[in-house]
Amino acid sequence: MFKRFAATAVATVMFALPACSGHAADVESMKVRCRARGSSELSVDTSNVAVEYEGKRGDGTHAVNATVFVDGREETFQCIFCRSGRRLLQFTVDESRDGPDAVEIDTE
């Protein structure tokens, strides 16, 4: 039974890794994907979303911050990409204008 479990665990890890391994995505592609995700989640046109690559974080992931301008107000959100930059791990909308907590949307 242990051997079967170990083999299953290894297979699971092997299938999970390719999504974030391989060649790194360029900064522009992360910005485009973050802009598109924010546009979709917040129901705004992509032209209203300004994105900025914040760089590689201490844990190796990449952060892209964004601001949405709609009807004279602005909202901010952040996209976190895996170490290679190829997969979006987390999308967080800053809801500070309505309360102290941010809304995190799991992307997996």
C-alpha positions as CSV (number, residue, x, y, z in Angstrom):
1,M,0.0,0.0,0.0
2,F,2.8,2.4,0.9
3,K,4.5,1.8,-2.5
4,R,1.2,2.5,-4.3
5,F,0.7,5.7,-2.4
6,A,4.3,6.8,-3.0
7,A,4.0,6.2,-6.7
8,T,0.8,8.1,-6.9
9,A,2.3,11.0,-5.0
10,V,5.3,11.1,-7.3
11,A,3.0,11.0,-10.4
12,T,1.0,13.9,-9.0
13,V,4.0,16.0,-8.4
14,M,5.4,15.2,-11.9
15,F,2.1,16.3,-13.5
16,A,1.9,19.5,-11.3
17,L,5.4,20.7,-12.0
18,P,5.3,21.2,-15.8
19,A,2.8,24.1,-15.4
20,C,5.5,26.1,-13.6
21,S,8.7,24.7,-15.0
22,G,10.6,25.2,-18.2
23,H,11.5,28.5,-19.7
24,A,10.5,31.6,-17.8
25,A,7.7,33.8,-19.1
26,D,8.7,37.3,-20.0
27,V,7.5,40.3,-18.0
28,E,5.2,41.5,-20.7
29,S,3.3,38.2,-20.9
30,M,2.7,38.3,-17.1
31,K,1.4,41.9,-17.4
32,V,-0.9,41.0,-20.3
33,R,-2.3,38.0,-18.4
34,C,-2.8,40.0,-15.2
35,R,-4.5,42.8,-17.1
36,A,-6.9,40.2,-18.8
37,R,-7.6,38.5,-15.5
38,G,-8.4,41.8,-13.7
39,S,-10.5,42.9,-16.6
40,S,-12.5,39.7,-16.5
41,E,-12.9,39.6,-12.7
42,L,-13.9,43.3,-12.3
43,S,-15.9,43.5,-15.5
44,V,-14.0,46.4,-17.1
45,D,-12.4,47.0,-20.4
46,T,-8.7,46.1,-20.6
47,S,-7.9,49.7,-21.6
48,N,-9.0,50.8,-18.1
49,V,-6.4,48.6,-16.4
50,A,-2.8,49.9,-15.8
51,V,-0.3,47.2,-14.8
52,E,3.2,47.3,-13.4
53,Y,5.7,44.5,-12.9
54,E,6.9,44.7,-9.3
55,G,9.6,42.2,-9.6
56,K,10.6,38.9,-8.2
57,R,9.7,38.3,-4.5
58,G,11.7,36.7,-1.8
59,D,10.0,33.3,-2.4
60,G,10.9,33.4,-6.1
61,T,7.4,34.2,-7.3
62,H,6.6,37.3,-9.4
63,A,4.3,40.2,-8.5
64,V,2.3,42.3,-10.9
65,N,0.3,45.2,-9.4
66,A,-2.6,46.8,-11.3
67,T,-5.0,49.7,-11.0
68,V,-8.4,49.9,-12.6
69,F,-9.9,53.3,-13.4
70,V,-13.7,53.2,-13.7
71,D,-16.2,56.1,-13.4
72,G,-13.8,58.3,-11.5
73,R,-12.8,55.7,-8.9
74,E,-9.8,53.4,-8.8
75,E,-9.4,49.8,-7.5
76,T,-6.1,48.0,-7.2
77,F,-5.3,44.3,-7.5
78,Q,-2.3,42.1,-7.6
79,C,-1.4,39.0,-9.6
80,I,1.2,36.5,-8.2
81,F,2.9,34.2,-10.7
82,C,4.9,31.1,-10.0
83,R,8.7,31.2,-10.2
84,S,8.8,30.7,-14.0
85,G,6.1,33.3,-14.5
86,R,4.1,30.9,-16.6
87,R,1.2,30.2,-14.2
88,L,-1.0,32.6,-12.2
89,L,-1.0,31.5,-8.6
90,Q,-3.1,34.2,-6.9
91,F,-5.3,37.1,-7.8
92,T,-6.0,39.6,-5.0
93,V,-8.4,42.6,-5.1
94,D,-7.8,45.3,-2.6
95,E,-11.2,45.9,-1.0
96,S,-9.9,48.4,1.6
97,R,-12.5,51.0,0.5
98,D,-15.2,48.6,1.8
99,G,-13.4,46.9,4.6
100,P,-10.0,45.9,6.0
101,D,-9.7,42.6,4.1
102,A,-8.6,41.9,0.6
103,V,-10.5,39.4,-1.6
104,E,-8.3,36.5,-2.7
105,I,-9.4,34.4,-5.6
106,D,-7.7,31.1,-5.9
107,T,-6.6,30.5,-9.5
108,E,-6.1,26.7,-9.2
